[in-house]
């Protein structure tokens, strides 16, 4: 319980941009993981999922459709997300932490579907490794920030630092 309260105190004391990055990475990771989990469960509930998977993979063998073509709105999506992230992370009023959650969800849902607009030969089943890599990277970023929050909160409770709980001081 001490670790959780220290991490919560470290989160509250962190710079608003750091809290925004934490919200974005956490909601991104949760969204991609949830999206892929839902699709996995839906696929397993279908009739003969293994046979369907083999047939789908044979139909979409690599090189069957030619070159990879990136649609022109992919750079626009990237530019829009970069601008939105900059706007959220530089907000001086601290509301970026609340805006970072739906922003991360939108970023996760969009990144999970990147196989479609780039005309990948097998957009849903060929990008599983890419989605899992995205999810792992965002999860590692969130975990690193959470560890930083906890470390900050734990060091603040040391005798030389201020107490994170004003009522805990015997003043």
C-alpha positions as CSV (number, residue, x, y, z in Angstrom):
1,X,0.0,0.0,0.0
2,X,2.9,2.3,0.7
3,X,4.2,1.8,-2.8
4,X,0.9,2.7,-4.3
5,X,0.5,5.9,-2.2
6,X,4.1,6.9,-3.0
7,X,3.5,6.3,-6.7
8,X,0.3,8.4,-6.5
9,X,2.1,11.2,-4.8
10,X,5.0,11.0,-7.3
11,X,2.4,11.2,-10.1
12,X,0.7,14.3,-8.6
13,X,4.1,16.0,-8.2
14,X,5.4,15.2,-11.7
15,X,5.5,17.7,-14.5
16,X,2.2,17.9,-16.4
17,X,3.9,16.8,-19.6
18,X,5.2,13.6,-17.9
19,X,1.7,12.9,-16.6
20,X,0.4,13.4,-20.1
21,X,2.9,11.0,-21.6
22,X,2.0,8.4,-18.9
23,X,-1.7,8.8,-19.8
24,X,-1.0,8.5,-23.5
25,X,1.2,5.4,-23.2
26,X,-1.0,3.6,-20.7
27,X,-4.2,4.2,-22.6
28,X,-2.5,3.3,-25.9
29,X,-1.2,0.0,-24.5
30,X,-4.5,-1.0,-22.9
31,X,-6.4,-0.1,-26.1
32,X,-4.1,-2.2,-28.4
33,X,-4.1,-5.1,-26.0
34,X,-7.9,-5.0,-25.7
35,X,-8.4,-4.7,-29.4
36,X,-6.2,-7.6,-30.2
37,X,-7.7,-9.7,-27.4
38,X,-11.2,-9.1,-28.7
39,X,-10.2,-10.1,-32.2
40,X,-8.5,-13.2,-31.0
41,X,-11.5,-14.3,-29.0
42,X,-13.8,-13.6,-31.9
43,X,-11.6,-15.6,-34.3
44,X,-11.5,-18.6,-31.9
45,X,-15.3,-18.6,-31.6
46,X,-15.8,-19.1,-35.3
47,X,-16.2,-22.5,-36.9
48,X,-12.9,-24.3,-37.5
49,X,-10.7,-21.3,-36.6
50,X,-7.4,-23.2,-37.3
51,X,-8.5,-24.2,-40.8
52,X,-9.7,-20.6,-41.5
53,X,-6.4,-19.3,-40.3
54,X,-4.4,-21.6,-42.6
55,X,-6.6,-20.8,-45.6
56,X,-6.3,-17.0,-44.9
57,X,-2.5,-17.3,-44.6
58,X,-2.2,-19.3,-47.9
59,X,-4.4,-16.8,-49.7
60,X,-2.2,-13.9,-48.5
61,X,1.2,-15.3,-49.1
62,X,4.0,-12.7,-49.1
63,X,4.6,-11.2,-52.5
64,X,1.3,-12.1,-53.9
65,X,0.1,-8.5,-54.3
66,X,3.3,-6.7,-55.2
67,X,4.7,-3.6,-53.6
68,X,3.6,-2.0,-50.4
69,X,1.8,1.2,-51.1
70,X,1.3,3.9,-48.4
71,X,-1.8,5.9,-48.8
72,X,-1.3,9.7,-48.7
73,X,-3.4,10.2,-45.6
74,X,-0.9,8.2,-43.4
75,X,1.5,11.2,-43.1
76,X,-1.5,13.4,-42.4
77,X,-2.6,11.1,-39.5
78,X,1.0,11.2,-38.2
79,X,1.1,15.0,-38.4
80,X,-2.3,15.3,-36.7
81,X,-1.3,13.0,-33.9
82,X,2.0,14.8,-33.4
83,X,0.3,18.1,-33.2
84,X,-2.3,16.8,-30.8
85,X,0.3,15.3,-28.5
86,X,2.3,18.5,-28.5
87,X,-0.8,20.5,-27.6
88,X,-1.7,18.1,-24.8
89,X,1.8,17.9,-23.4
90,X,2.3,21.7,-23.4
91,X,-0.9,22.7,-21.7
92,X,-0.1,25.0,-18.8
93,X,-3.4,24.4,-16.9
94,X,-2.8,20.7,-16.1
95,X,-5.8,19.4,-18.0
96,X,-3.5,17.4,-20.3
97,X,-3.6,14.4,-18.0
98,X,-7.4,14.1,-18.7
99,X,-7.0,14.8,-22.4
100,X,-4.2,12.2,-22.7
101,X,-6.5,9.3,-22.0
102,X,-8.9,9.6,-25.0
103,X,-5.9,10.7,-27.1
104,X,-4.1,7.5,-26.3
105,X,-7.2,5.4,-27.0
106,X,-7.6,7.1,-30.4
107,X,-3.9,6.7,-31.1
108,X,-4.1,3.0,-30.2
109,X,-7.1,2.3,-32.3
110,X,-5.6,4.0,-35.3
111,X,-2.2,2.4,-34.9
112,X,-3.9,-1.0,-34.6
113,X,-5.4,-0.6,-38.0
114,X,-2.3,0.7,-39.9
115,X,-2.3,-2.4,-42.1
116,X,-5.5,-1.3,-43.9
117,X,-4.4,2.1,-45.3
118,X,-1.0,0.9,-46.3
119,X,-2.6,-1.8,-48.4
120,X,-0.8,-4.6,-46.7
121,X,-1.5,-7.9,-48.3
122,X,-3.0,-9.3,-45.1
123,X,-4.0,-6.3,-42.9
124,X,-5.7,-8.1,-40.0
125,X,-3.5,-11.1,-39.5
126,X,-0.2,-10.0,-40.9
127,X,0.4,-7.2,-38.5
128,X,0.0,-9.0,-35.2
129,X,3.7,-8.8,-34.4
130,X,3.7,-5.1,-35.2
131,X,0.7,-4.5,-32.9
132,X,2.3,-6.6,-30.1
133,X,5.5,-4.6,-30.5
134,X,3.6,-1.3,-30.2
135,X,1.8,-2.6,-27.1
136,X,5.0,-3.8,-25.5
137,X,6.8,-0.5,-26.2
138,X,3.9,1.5,-24.7
139,X,3.6,-0.8,-21.8
140,X,7.4,-0.5,-21.1
141,X,7.1,3.3,-21.3
142,X,4.2,3.3,-18.8
143,X,6.0,1.0,-16.5
144,X,9.1,3.1,-16.5
145,X,7.1,6.2,-15.8
146,X,5.2,4.4,-13.0
147,X,8.5,3.3,-11.5
148,X,9.7,6.9,-11.6
149,X,6.6,8.1,-9.8
150,X,7.0,5.5,-7.2
151,X,10.7,6.3,-6.7
152,X,9.9,10.0,-6.4
153,X,7.2,9.3,-3.8
154,X,9.4,6.9,-1.8
155,X,12.4,9.2,-1.7
156,X,10.1,12.1,-0.6
157,X,9.0,10.0,2.4
158,X,12.6,9.6,3.6
159,X,13.5,11.6,6.7
160,X,15.4,14.2,4.8
161,X,12.6,14.9,2.3
162,X,9.1,16.4,2.7
163,X,6.3,14.1,3.6
164,X,3.8,13.3,0.8
165,X,1.0,13.3,3.3
166,X,0.7,16.6,5.2
167,X,-1.5,14.9,7.9
168,X,1.2,12.3,8.6
169,X,3.6,15.0,10.1
170,X,3.4,15.2,13.9
171,X,3.6,18.9,13.8
